[in-house]
Amino acid sequence: MVAEIHAGEVAKIVVREDALEITKKDKTEQTAKKETTGTLTEVLIGLGATPAELAPDKLEIAVEGPSTAVVATRYLLPILLPVLI
């Protein structure tokens, strides 16, 4: 992915938990798994991307949290399940 960023081919990266949704400038889409060692920007810079290549006018990076259903399931189900059983 960093080679594609160097080439200016990546338009947008959306981070959803540990998944990346990459949209290239030609409108093709790819998915990848995000490393958990740091933020996306830190990881990309560590892999050789420059801050100039990651600037908002060159590349859009969006971080989206989990959906309400995921949050409800993750946090409420352990509480409600013993009550329902």
N, C-alpha and C positions, 0 to 999 in steps of 0.2 A: 504494500500500500504506500510506503514512503516513496518508492520509485515513481508511482503514479502522482503523488503530491509534488515531487520534484519536477515532473513533466507538466504540471498544471492541469492534469486531467480530472482531478476530484473537485466537485462543486460543493458537496455537503456531506457531513458525517453526523448521524444522529446516534447518541449513546442512550441505550435503554438497559439499565442495570449492567450486565456484563456482555451485552451484545452490541455490535456496531452495524448500522445500516448506512452503507456508503452509496452516494449517488454521484455518478460521474457527469462531466459536462455534456457528454453525448446521450444523457438520460438513462444509461444502463445502470442497474443496481447490483450491488454485491452485499454480502453479509460477512461478518468476521466476529471473532470472539475478542473482547477487550481483556488485556492483561490486568491483573489485579494489583500490580506492583506500584501503581500511582495513577494520577489523572491521565486522561487521554493525551493532553498536551505534553506532559512530562515524558510519557512513553514515546510519543512521536519524535520529540526533540532528542531523546536518548538513542533513537534509532537513526538519527541523522537529518530529520527535517529541521529547517531553520525557522526562527520566529517570524521572519518576513513571509515565508510560505504559509504560515498558519494565521496570518493577519486576516481580520474579518472581511477585507475587500478581496481577498484571494480565495478564502475557504470558509464556508459557514459550518460552525460546530454547534450542535444543539444537544442539550441533555434533558431527557424526559424521564420523569419518575415512573414508578409502577402504577398501573391502573387502580382505580378504586376497588375493583373486584379482587385484585391480587392482594392489596393491603388488607381488605376485610377478611379474606381467607387466611392470610398469614397471621394476623393478630387476633381476630375475633373467634375463629374456629376453635383454637385450643381452649378458649374460655367457655364457649357455649357448648362444646361437645360433651363435657362431663355433666352439664346440667340437663342436656337432652337425653342422655343415656340413663 
